[in-house]
């Protein structure tokens, strides 16, 4: 009888320990830069395929939106990690939010200006006197830096450009309110095409080709996170699992798109668009291991500093990047 009771106790204890282990996964919250879409496929794949679970992580992914600024979210304690473009992150850091880049999944820029050929624009010099659609909420910094380097004012006039504060859609081009609009290679450009304007009626200027490309989707935390060894370990597990998710998405773009769609609570995305987006995004990730290319970082900083009388940042950043996390990969 004692043996049976002992066995029963051991079983209960075993079950309790197993339950405790199951509940012991480290929680981590990721704030996306935009809504649920293929731009973030690697993270959704990592969660869906159990890559985070394998690293003993319980990851919550919070979609973004037009009124959500990731730097403000993390500063307010609403996330542990955010995805942001480096111009926005460095500008936020200079303004007092101590953001640090811990990993850089995106190796290339997908940002473009897409113009109607009928406007007569054939080169950036032709922007003068035109109306250009520009995204704000931190996305305007690469554009402003580019115009500064071209010596083109952004306050209108024959020798300047009129900046139209563009919503996150392509309506200004379709309705001919703007001569050019901001687009991404993986999203809005294809919205223009799908709206019925053929590629031969468009001319695009990729920031990458113009030598003014700045680093886009990177992973950022607050400085204080890197002062805690346990947190650094947790972040390393997160980055490792996330990059595994990106590698899986590159090999299985259609499945990755389906996973994104399953997580889209709005139901606003289409399978065709998401498959195409994941394919284009994979070109930007380009087999990344998550480590920041310091040459690309220096080019970004140089571009942001070269802003004439109104640069995006006013001094060389200090402590804006760290290899503490990627050194553990």
N, C-alpha and C positions, 0 to 999 in steps of 0.2 A: 504494500500500500504506500509506504514511504517512497519507494522507487517511482511509483506511478505519479505521486504528488510532485516528486522532484522533476520528473520528465515534463509534467504539465507546467511547472514553474519555469523550467528551461524554455519550453515552447513559447510561453507568454513573454518571457524576457527577450527571446529571440525575435518574436514578432514586434515587440516594442522597440527593440534596437533597430530593426529593419525599417519600421515606421519612422523612427527618429532620423535614420540615414536619408530616407526619402524626402524628409522635410528639411534636411540640412543644406539643400542647394542654395548657393549664394545668390541673392537677388540683385538684379542690376536693371536700370531703366535707361533705354536709348530713346532720345528725341530725334525724329527725322526732320530734315529740312523742308520737306514738302509732303503732299498726300501719299497714300499708299500707291506705289506704282513700280514699274520695272527698274527705276533708278535705284531702288533699295532692295533689289531681288536677293542679293547675297545674304542679307540679314534675315529675311523671311524664310529663305531656304535653310539657313543654319538652324532656325527655330523649328521648322517643319520636319527636317530630316533628323533631328535629335542631336545635332552637333554641339549645341549649347549644353544640353543635358549631359552629354558625354564629358563635358568639362565641369560638371557639377554646378551649372549655372541655371538660374531661373530668370530669363530675360523678358522684360516687358518692352514692347516696341510701340512708341507713341507717334502716330502720324502727325505731320505738320499741316500747314495751311497758310492762306494769304495773310492772316493776322497773327501768326505764330512766329516769333523770332527766337530761334534756339538759344542764342546767348542769354536772352532774358529768362528763358525757362530754366537753364542750368544755374544762373545767378540766383534765382528764386528758390532753388532746391527741388525743382520739378523733374530733374533727370541727373543721372550719373555721368552720362556720355551724350554728346550731341554730334550731329553731322552738320558741318557748315563749310562754306567756301572760305578759303584762306583770306581773301581781302576783307570779308565781313569779320572773320575771327580776329585778324590783326587790328582792324579798326576798333573793334569792341575792346580788345586788350588795351589799346592806347587810351581808351575812354574809361578804363578802370575795372573791366571784367577780366580777371586773370586767367584767360584761356590758354591752354597748352596743347599743341598738336602731338598726339601720341602715336598716330598711324595715318597712312595716306593711301587708301585703297585705289582712288582714281589717279592715274598717272598722266592723263591727258585731259584737255579741255574740250567740252562739247558746245561751247557758246559761240553764237554767230549773230550777225545782223543779216536779215533776209530782206532784200529789196525787190521791188517791181522793176523790170527792165525798162518799162515805158517811162520811168522817171528820168531816164538818161544817165543814171549813175553807173559808172564803169570802174571807179576807183575811189578810195577813201577821200581823196581831194574833192570829189564831186558831192560830198555830204553838205558842203557849205550852202546855206540857204534852204536846206531841206528840213523836214520834220521827221524825227527818229523816235520810235517807240522804245522806251527804256523801263526795265523792271526796277523797282526799288526794294525796300526791306533788306538792304545789304547787298542786293544783286547789282546795284548801280555802280559799285566801285570800279570794276574792270573797265566799264564803258567810260567813266569819267577820267580814268587814268589814260586810256587810249586817246580821247579827245585832247587832253592836255599835251600829250606827246606829239600829236598832230598840229598843235597850236590852233585848234578850232574852239572858239568860245561856245559855251552851252546855254547862252542866254538869248539866242535868236539873232536876227539880223542877216544881212546878205553874206557876211563873212563868218557867220556862226551857224549853229544848228538850233532848231527849236526842239526841246525835249518834251515828248508826250509821255506822261506818267502812264505806262502801259499796265493794264490788268494782266493776269496770267492766262491770256488767251490771244488769239491772232486776229481778233475783230478789227483793229485799226488798219491792218493791211487789206483785209477783205472789203472793208467799207471805205478804203482810200482816205482815211484820216491821217495816215502816216505814209511816208515814202519807203521807210524801212522799219522793221520791228525786230525786237530781240527774240531769238529762237534758240533752241537746243537741237543738236544733231539727232537726239533720240526722241524728241517730243514735238515741239511746236512746228518745226519745219514740216513734219509729216502731216500735221493738222492743216497746214496751208495746202499741201498737195491733195489731201483728202477732200478739201473744200472745193476743189475743182480748178485750181490754178496750176497748170503744168510746170514742171521743172524748167523747161526752156523759156518760160516767161519770167523767171526769177534769176537774180544774181545774189550770191551769198559771200559774205566776208567772215571767214573763220578767225576767231581771235588767235588761234594756234598759228595760222598761216601769216598773220600780221605781226607776229613777234611780240604780241602783248598778252598772250595767254597767261592766266594766273591759275594756280591750283584750285581745284573745285572740291568735291566731296571728300573731306578728311574727318577724322575722329578727334574730338577735343574734350578735355576735362578741365576742371579747375585745378590750379596749382596745388591746393591742399590735398587733393586726391593722391598725388605722387609722393606725399610725405608719409603715407601709411603703407608699409610693406605688404600688408594683407590686401589692401586695395590694388596695389600694383600687380600683385599676383592674380587677382580677380580680373583685372583689365587685360592682362596677358592672355588669360584663358579665353576671354571674350574676343579679342582680336584674332587669336588662332582659330577659333571656331568660325568667326565671321569670314575669314579669308578662305576657309574650307568651303563655306557656303558659296562664296564667289567662284571658286574653282568648279564647284558642282554646277552652278548656273551657266558657266561657260561651256561645259560639256553637255548640258541638258537644258537649252534655252526654252524650249516649249514647256517642259515640266516646270521650270522656274517661273514662267509666265503664269501657268495655272495656279501655282502656289500663291503668287501675288494676288491673283484674282480672288482666290479663296479668302484672302485676308482683307479685301476691299469691302468695307462695310457699306460704302455708298452705292456700290453696284454701277458706278459711272464709267468704269473702264471696259474696253472691249478686248476680246482675245487677240484679234489681229493686231491691234495697236500695241498691246503688251508684249507679244512675241517679237514684234519689230523693235520695240524699245529695249528689251533685254539684249537683243542682238547688237544694237548700237552701243549700249552701255558696256558690254563685254569688250568692245574696242577701246574704251576709255580706261577700264581696269587693266586691260592688256597683260594679264598674267601676274599682276602685282602680288608681292609677298607681304604687303602692308607697310613696308618700311618707306620712310620719307626720303626722296631723292633730294639731297641738300643743294645740288646744282639747280634743280627746279624751284626749290625754296628761295634761293638767292635771286633767281630771275624774277620770281613773283615780288619779292621785296623791292628789287630795283625798279620794277614797273610801277609799283604803288608809290614809291618815293618820287618818281619822275612826273609829278603832277603840277609843275609850275607853281603858281600862286595858291593853288588849292589842292595839294596832294592828298591822297587817301590816308596816308600815315605821314607823320612829320619827322620821324627819326627811326633809326635802325632798331628793330625790336630786340629786346634782350629776354632770354628765357622763354621764348614763344614756342619752342619745340623741345621734345625730350625723347631719348631712345630708351628710357627706363623700362618701358613696356615691350617694345619690339626686340630689345636685347634678350628677352626671356623666351622668344618664340623658337 
